Each structure stands twice: as C-alpha cells, then as structure tokens.
Amino acid sequence: MSAGYIGSDRPFLDGEHETELLCVGVFPYSSLNGPGNCFQFTDPQARLVVVFSRRKSKIQVGSVVHAKFVIKAHREFEGQPQNIAKKFRITGGPN
C-alpha cells in the first residue's frame, strides 16, 4: 500500500505539507489523556499518513479530505513505512 516517507530523514524540519488524502482506516485508541481515534490516510503517491486525534470527526473510511499538516516522525509498523502527522487541519471535505 505505502510507497515510503514524505520528506527528509528529519521530517519536522520540512515544514507544512498540503495535499488531498484518502482515509483508509479509523481505529479507536486510549491514552493517559483519554480516548481518541487513529486515522490512516494515503496521499496521491500512496504514502501512509497517520494522525492521532481526540477530537470528534465525521471522517470515515473512504472519505477524501484536503488537509495541511506537519510530519512529526517517520516510523515503520509491520514492515510498512508510516508518516506520523501533527498540526493536522482539514481545509476541505468531511471534518
């Protein structure tokens, strides 16, 4: 599914990205700060963008959104590269 990482090996220095994203997964999670959702998106180059949020959202699997975000970290989970996003803002589509 994923084609790799967005930006350099120091992603937090790359600044803000703006692109259209397709939601491919929504999973509940729980942390010390309370429950939330983990959203998985793919960008037009098939790279996986992961967002953790405690806000309520109308985003569902199959939703297409236009968003601005900063890549906080690059991680690999079960052999798949993930781009962990922060400062995620939807600029178009469901929210």
Summary of the structure (lengths in Angstrom):
residues: 95
radius of gyration: 12.5
end to end distance: 24.2
largest distance: 34.0
contacts: 262
relative contact order: 0.28
helix: 3%
strand: 61%
